Amino acid sequence: LAILTGHSGPVRSLCHANRLLVSGSDDGTVHIWQRATWSSISILEGPGDPVTSVAIQDSSIVAGTDKGCISIWHNTC
């Protein structure tokens, strides 16, 4: 369907819900993609460590790192 680019490191985690796809990468960022168009709609800066897990719950996006840090953002997309 699409090839999504934008991370500068390997992608370690993906999660989708409703109309969004979220990806977490070794580059320390979380990308939010719109599934209808496969376009990037937001790039979230994590705590600087590789992001190894991502999740979408209700109106929040959560990311975990390999250093034990968890970041939470309110999803306004």
Secondary structure, DSSP 8 states (H G I E B T S, - for coil): -------SS-EEEEEEETTEEEEEETTSEEEEEETTTTEEEEEEE-SSS-EEEEEEETTEEEEEETTS-EEEEE---
